[in-house]
């Protein structure tokens, strides 16, 4: 699943697994709401793929894809690339709703416990 990204730490792999998924290059290019989660970095040991978990909201999607396409040639052209939908905040909204339904409002409890001191 993480072929070409074996050097990445486990926490990045876990976060990438929660916020994105691997897909084919043609699907990335043809689907307007998918954004690449990878970049190619170079150091003394050569070029390798890395996760880019945060991107600017003003970033141009087409420029990101063409830049990734050019840089992926340095490490070979992979069959799959990791992508994230353009609406990843839905995951965090869902998590907030689940927490609120299970334990209640955590901010209210924090303020209430501070007020009692």
N, C-alpha and C positions, 0 to 999 in steps of 0.2 A: 504494500500500500504506500509506503514512504520511500519507494525506490528513487535513488538520487538525492535523497534528503536524510540519509542515515546519520550525518554529523550533527543534525539539529538536536537540541536538548528535548527531553521528554515533555516538559511543560509546554513547549512550542507545538509539539506534535499533538498534544491533548487539546490545546486551544484551537489549533487548525482543524482537528477532527470535529470539534463542536461548532465552529463557525463556517466551515467550508467542506468541500468534497473534491475528489479528483474527477476530471472529465477529459474528454478528447479535445485536441486543439481546435478542430473545426467547430465544435459546439461553443467554445469560448468566443470564437470570432463571430459566430452567427447569432448568438443570444445577447441582446442588448443590455440585460441587467446583470450579467456575470462579470466579475472583476478578477484579475489574476492575483493570487496570494503569494506568488513566488518572485524572486529576483535572482540574478546571478552575481556573485561577488568574487573578486579576485584577490588573492594574497600570494605569499611566497610559495605555497604548495600548489597553486594553480587556480582554476576557476571551478566553482561549485555552486549548486542551487541552494537557496536559503528561503525560508518563509519570510514574507513581509506581511506582518499581521495588522499593521496600521497604515492607512493611506489617507492622504489629504482629501477632504470632501470636494475640493475644487479641481482635483486631478482629472485630466482628460482621459477617458477610458481608451479611446483609439490610440493615443500616444503611449499609454501604458502597455497595450498589447503589442504595438510595433516595436517598442523598446525591448520588451521581453523576447520577442521573436528574434531580434538581432543578437541579443546577448545569449540566448539559448544555443545558438550555433557554436559557441565556444565549448559547451559541454555535451554536444550532440543533441539531436532533436528527440525529446522524449515523446512517448506515445500519449502520456497523460500529463496534465498540469493541474495544480490545485487552484480552485476558484472559490469565490464567495459571492452570494447574491448581493445585489446592491441595497438590500434591506436587512442587514444583520441585526439591527436593534430589536427585531421581533423576538429573538431569543431572550434578550434581557427583559423585555416587557413580560413575556411568558413566565420567566423565572420570578419576577416581582409579584405577579398575580398568584403563582403557586405558593410562594412564601406567605403572602398576605392571607390566603385561604387556610393555610395550615397553622401558622402561629400567630397571625394577626399583624398589626402594623409595628414593625421593629423600631421605627423612628419615634412613634408615640411612647412605646415602652422605655426607650432610652431617655427621652425627655422627662417622663414621669418618674423614673428612678433617680434622675439628677435632681428633680424638684423636691423629692422626699429627704434628701440629705441635708 
